Amino acid sequence: MAKIRITKEFKFETAHALMGYDGLCKHIHGHSYSLLVTVIGIPIDDETYPKLGMVMDFGDLKKIVRKAIVDEFDHSLILNEKGPKSHILKKSDEMFQRVITVPYQPTSELMLVDFAQRIIPLLPPNVKLHHMLLRETVTSYAEWFDEDQ
């Protein structure tokens, strides 16, 4: 049977700042992100299995991506851990309880690399992460493809 790709879309709100950037994005600002996650596999052909005909249940993919990415990043502030002020934000202050410091510049490109590393180990063995698209604005997005690794 042919391999089939399925895609699920996720929406979340996140703020970030780009350390050392030479434009306005060096300041804390937010985005309404749209993340499309595409997996590939062969549809299940076991007639006794309740997921017959599916590469993967969309609901299962939703649970994986929500747990690994959306639940953590939604309404969070993402900062490079090497930033000069990231250590000042005290998690005890209610306003800064959802600050995530990452070991990379929190661009859409590097966020996708991080997201792939979070999703891949959670997928069933017969399903592979194929492609992700992270839309930062209506006109700007980054893409990750497994074949480019």
N, C-alpha and C positions, 0 to 999 in steps of 0.2 A: 504494500500500500504506500501511497505517496506521503511525504512529510507535509504537514500543514502548520501554518503559523496562526496563532491567535494573539490578539492584542487587547489589553485592558487599559483604560485611561484613569488617571488619578489627579485630583486637584488639591493643592495645599498652599498656604500663605506662609512665606518665610522672609525674614530680613537678613541682610548680610552687609559687609563692608569689605572692600578689597584693599588690603594693606599695601602701601607704597604705590598704588595706582596713580596715574597722571591725569585723571579726570574726575568727574563728579561721583563715580562709584566708589571712591575712597571713603565717602561718608556713609553712615548707616542708612540704608534704604530698603524698601520691601518690594516683593514681586508676588503676583498670583501665578504660581507655577502650575504647569500642566505636564504630567509625566505619562508617556505612553510606554508600556512594557509589552514586548512581543516575545513569546516563547515559541519553540518549534518542537514538533514530535510527530509520531505516527499515531493516528486515532486508535483508541482501544478497540480491539475486535473480539474480546471475550464476551459472548452473549449472556453470560451469567453475572457479569460485573455491572453495577448500576451506572457506571460512567461510560457505557458502551457508546462508541462513536465520537468520543471526546479526546482531544489531545490532553486536555486538563480542564477540570471544572473551573469556570470563570470565578466562582465563589472561593475556591481554594487559592487561586492566584491573587485574588483580592486580599485574603487573609495574610498571605505571605508579604505582599508589598506594604500593606497597612502596618503590619508589625515591624518590618525591617526599616521602613522609611517614613511613611506618612505620619504615624503616631508620634515619632520623635521630632521630625522636622516641622510639622505644621505649627504655626504661630511661635516659632523659635527664632532666635538671632544666632546666626552662624558667623564665627570669627576665626581667623587664622590664629592658632595657639601661640605663634611667634609675635603676634601683634603687641604693641607697646602698652595697650590698655586692657587687654583681655583678662589679666590677672586682677584688675581692680574691681571688676564686676563681682559682687558678692551674691552667691546663690541664696543667702538668707534674706535678701531684699526681694520681696514679692515680685517686683517688676523684672528681676533678672533671673527668675527660676528656670526659664526656658532658654538659657544661653548654651550653645553648643560650641566648644572649641575643637577645631579639627587641625590635623598636621599638614594641611595644604591650603592654598589660596582658594577660598570658596566660590570659584567660578562655576558656571554651568558645566563646563567641560570636566573639571575635576570632581564635581559632585556626581556626575554620571559614573566615573571610575569607582568612586566610593559606593554608590548605589549598586553597581554590578557585583562588587565584592560582598555586599550584604545579601543580595538576592540569590546568587548562584548556589550557595550551599543549602538553601532551604527548598530548592525545587526537587520534585520527584526524580528518581534516577533516569526515567525514560523521557524527560523533558529538559530542553536546553534553552538558556537565555540566548535569544537571537539578536535582539535589537532594542534600544531604548531611545526615546526622544524626549528631551527636557526643554519645554517652551518657557522661556523667562519673560518674554513680552509677546504681544500679538504678532510681532514681526521678527523675533529673534529666538533661535533655538540651537541646541547642540545635540548631536547624535552619537551613540555608541553602538558599534556592531561587533559581535563576537568574532566574525571572520577577520577583523582588523587586528586582533590580538596576537 
